[in-house]
Amino acid sequence: MLPGPIMEFLNRAAQDARAPLPDSDSSLFTSGVLDSFSLVDFVTLIEGECGIKIDDGDLRPENFDTVSKVCAFIERAKARSA
């Protein structure tokens, strides 16, 4: 599960987009929770909350499309930086 502040960000974004609250496998992009602009803020928050650096090459929708994919990406990024 994602840290509280990250889920709060997604829940706020869902409310702003009038989209359903995200579950683990719903597309954050298709639902309108994230877009190319909000992805930048989302990535900045993840970096700060999780203590990781996200490279530009990692800014691909497949890493951030669902809550499950975000969790998996964070775990991979933490393992790389260890």
N, C-alpha and C positions, 0 to 999 in steps of 0.2 A: 504494500500500500504506500501511497505517496505521503510525504510529510504534510501536516495540517495546512501550512501556508500555501502549499502548492495546490492542494485540493480546494482551498478557499478561493484561490485565483480562478480555477476552472469553474467553480460553482458561480462566482460573480460574473464571469464571462458568459456562462450559459444563460444566466438571468438577463444580462444585457442584450444578448442575441435572441431572447425569447425562445431558447432551445431547451430541451429536456436536460436535467442534470446528468452529467456524464456517468456512465457505468464503465466497467473495466474494458469492455470490448466495442463500445460505440465509437464511431469516427468523430474525432474532435473537429476535423476540418469540414466534413460533409454536413455535420449538424450546425455549423456556424459558430461553435464555441471558440475555435481558433481560426485565424487567417494569417496571411503573411506578415501583417503588421503586429498583431498581438503575439505572434510566435517569438518575436524579438524580446518583448517584455517577459514572456513565459520562460525563455531560455536564461535570461538574466536572473530571474528568481530562482530557477533550478540551480544555477551556478552558486549563488549565494547560500541557499538553504542546504545544499548537499556538499558544498566544498569541492566542486569539480570544475574543470575548464572544458567548455564545449567548443571544439574546433569548428571553423566555418564548413569544413567538409562533412561534418555530422549534422548540419542543418538541413536535413532531408525529411519530408513528411513521413516516410516510413519509420523514422525514429520517434515521432511525436504524434502519430495519428490516433492512438488510443491510450487510455490510462495504462493498460498492460504493457504496451510498447514503450511508453515513457519509463515505467518501472524497470523494464529489462535494459533499456538504454542506460539509465542511471547506474545500475549494477555493473554493466560493462565498463562504463566510464570510471567508476570507482576502482575496478580491478586494474584498469590500465594505469591509473595514477598511483597505485600502491607500490 
